[in-house]
């Protein structure tokens, strides 16, 4: 499996213990199999680290955009990692990448409404390396510097505007029910 990680530096030896504890899939080293997604969010002069992951004999848990995925994300954001696996694969929760002000995990809206909001927008895949065993199977292939982000910046801006319009429309519907 070929994977990408965006950073300010080359990361030849990832550390699963460094970084956010309350991310979508809990502690771990986060990557994506989608190079264009990594580039889109990289910014100018970012380093796109490229890896290859040998998944042989690893315990992999895969999520789809559904209630189980939502529950797992919500639990992790409250520091309750409930899945023991070497690797967790599934959709990125768009509320973090599009900055929706914490509305989805605020407790102000129902789980059903929060899940509906999380289903908005494009679906990008994240791969969380959760164990030292899996880290040992992750081979760094090299890195690329993203010097000019003009193409990706334009795509990102367009995508963010479309997401925000969808999100605002759905929030208005939720507010009308309250």
C-alpha positions as CSV (number, residue, x, y, z in Angstrom):
1,X,0.0,0.0,0.0
2,X,1.5,3.4,-1.0
3,X,0.8,6.2,1.4
4,X,1.5,9.9,1.8
5,X,2.0,12.1,4.8
6,X,2.4,15.9,4.7
7,X,4.8,17.7,7.0
8,X,7.2,20.5,7.3
9,X,10.1,18.0,7.4
10,X,11.1,14.6,6.1
11,X,9.9,11.9,8.4
12,X,11.9,8.8,7.7
13,X,11.0,7.1,11.1
14,X,7.4,7.9,12.1
15,X,6.5,8.1,15.8
16,X,3.0,6.8,16.6
17,X,3.3,8.5,20.1
18,X,3.8,12.0,18.7
19,X,0.9,14.1,17.8
20,X,-2.8,14.6,18.8
21,X,-4.3,12.1,21.2
22,X,-7.9,13.0,20.3
23,X,-7.7,12.7,16.5
24,X,-10.4,10.9,14.5
25,X,-8.8,7.5,15.0
26,X,-7.0,8.2,18.3
27,X,-3.2,8.3,18.8
28,X,-1.1,7.2,15.8
29,X,0.7,8.3,12.7
30,X,-1.8,9.5,10.0
31,X,-1.3,9.0,6.3
32,X,-3.5,8.9,3.2
33,X,-3.4,6.7,0.0
34,X,-4.6,9.7,-1.9
35,X,-1.6,11.8,-3.1
36,X,-3.8,14.5,-4.5
37,X,-5.5,14.9,-1.1
38,X,-2.1,15.2,0.6
39,X,-1.0,17.8,-2.0
40,X,-4.2,19.8,-1.7
41,X,-3.8,20.3,2.0
42,X,0.0,20.6,2.0
43,X,0.6,24.3,1.4
44,X,3.6,25.9,-0.3
45,X,7.0,24.3,0.4
46,X,5.5,21.4,2.4
47,X,7.2,18.0,2.4
48,X,5.1,15.1,1.0
49,X,6.6,12.0,2.6
50,X,6.0,8.8,0.6
51,X,5.8,5.4,2.2
52,X,5.0,1.8,1.4
53,X,3.2,-0.3,3.9
54,X,3.4,-4.1,4.0
55,X,0.1,-5.1,5.6
56,X,0.9,-8.8,5.8
57,X,-0.3,-10.3,9.1
58,X,-1.3,-6.9,10.5
59,X,-4.6,-6.4,12.3
60,X,-6.5,-3.9,10.2
61,X,-9.8,-2.3,11.1
62,X,-11.7,-0.6,8.3
63,X,-14.5,1.9,8.7
64,X,-17.1,3.2,6.3
65,X,-19.0,6.5,6.7
66,X,-21.7,5.1,9.0
67,X,-22.8,5.1,12.6
68,X,-20.0,2.9,13.8
69,X,-17.5,5.3,12.3
70,X,-19.1,8.3,13.9
71,X,-19.2,6.6,17.3
72,X,-15.5,5.7,17.0
73,X,-14.6,9.2,16.1
74,X,-16.7,10.7,18.8
75,X,-15.1,8.3,21.4
76,X,-11.6,9.2,20.3
77,X,-12.2,12.8,20.5
78,X,-13.1,12.1,24.1
79,X,-9.9,10.1,24.6
80,X,-11.6,6.7,24.5
81,X,-9.8,4.7,21.8
82,X,-12.1,1.6,21.5
83,X,-10.6,-0.4,18.7
84,X,-7.4,-2.4,19.2
85,X,-5.7,-2.8,15.8
86,X,-2.4,-2.3,14.2
87,X,-3.9,0.0,11.5
88,X,-7.3,1.8,11.3
89,X,-8.5,2.9,7.8
90,X,-11.5,5.0,7.1
91,X,-12.9,8.3,6.0
92,X,-11.6,11.6,7.4
93,X,-14.2,13.5,9.4
94,X,-14.6,16.6,7.3
95,X,-15.4,18.8,10.3
96,X,-11.7,18.9,11.2
97,X,-10.4,19.6,7.8
98,X,-13.0,22.2,7.0
99,X,-13.0,23.7,10.6
100,X,-16.7,23.8,11.6
101,X,-16.0,25.2,15.0
102,X,-16.5,22.0,17.0
103,X,-20.2,22.0,16.4
104,X,-20.3,18.3,15.7
105,X,-18.8,17.2,19.0
106,X,-20.1,20.1,21.1
107,X,-23.1,18.1,22.4
108,X,-25.4,20.9,21.1
109,X,-26.9,18.7,18.3
110,X,-28.0,15.1,18.2
111,X,-25.8,12.3,17.2
112,X,-28.1,11.8,14.1
113,X,-27.6,15.4,13.1
114,X,-23.9,15.3,13.7
115,X,-23.6,12.1,11.6
116,X,-25.5,13.8,8.8
117,X,-23.2,16.8,8.9
118,X,-20.1,14.5,8.9
119,X,-21.4,12.8,5.7
120,X,-21.2,16.1,3.8
121,X,-18.5,16.9,1.3
122,X,-16.0,14.7,-0.4
123,X,-14.8,11.5,1.2
124,X,-11.0,11.2,1.8
125,X,-9.3,8.2,3.3
126,X,-7.0,8.2,6.2
127,X,-4.8,5.4,7.5
128,X,-3.7,5.5,11.1
129,X,-0.7,3.5,12.1
130,X,-1.5,2.5,15.7
131,X,1.2,0.0,16.7
132,X,5.0,-0.3,16.7
133,X,4.5,-3.5,14.8
134,X,2.8,-1.6,12.0
135,X,5.4,1.2,12.1
136,X,8.0,-1.5,11.5
137,X,6.2,-2.4,8.3
138,X,6.2,1.2,7.0
139,X,9.1,1.9,4.6
140,X,10.0,5.5,3.8
141,X,10.4,5.8,0.0
142,X,11.4,9.4,-0.1
143,X,9.9,12.9,-0.1
144,X,8.8,15.6,-2.5
145,X,8.8,19.3,-1.9
146,X,5.6,21.0,-3.0
147,X,7.1,24.3,-4.2
148,X,4.1,25.8,-6.1
149,X,0.7,25.1,-4.6
150,X,-1.3,27.3,-7.0
151,X,-3.2,24.5,-8.7
152,X,-4.0,22.7,-5.4
153,X,-4.8,25.9,-3.6
154,X,-7.5,26.8,-6.2
155,X,-9.0,23.3,-6.0
156,X,-9.0,23.5,-2.2
157,X,-10.7,26.9,-2.2
158,X,-13.4,25.6,-4.5
159,X,-13.9,22.5,-2.4
160,X,-14.1,24.5,0.9
161,X,-16.7,26.9,-0.6
162,X,-18.9,24.0,-1.8
163,X,-18.6,22.3,1.6
164,X,-19.4,25.5,3.5
165,X,-22.5,26.0,1.5
166,X,-23.7,22.5,2.1
167,X,-22.8,22.8,5.8
168,X,-24.6,26.1,6.3
169,X,-27.7,24.7,4.6
170,X,-27.8,21.7,6.8
171,X,-27.2,23.8,10.0
172,X,-30.2,26.0,9.1
173,X,-32.3,22.8,8.8
174,X,-31.1,21.6,12.2
175,X,-31.7,25.0,13.8
176,X,-35.3,25.1,12.5
177,X,-36.0,21.8,14.3
178,X,-34.7,23.2,17.7
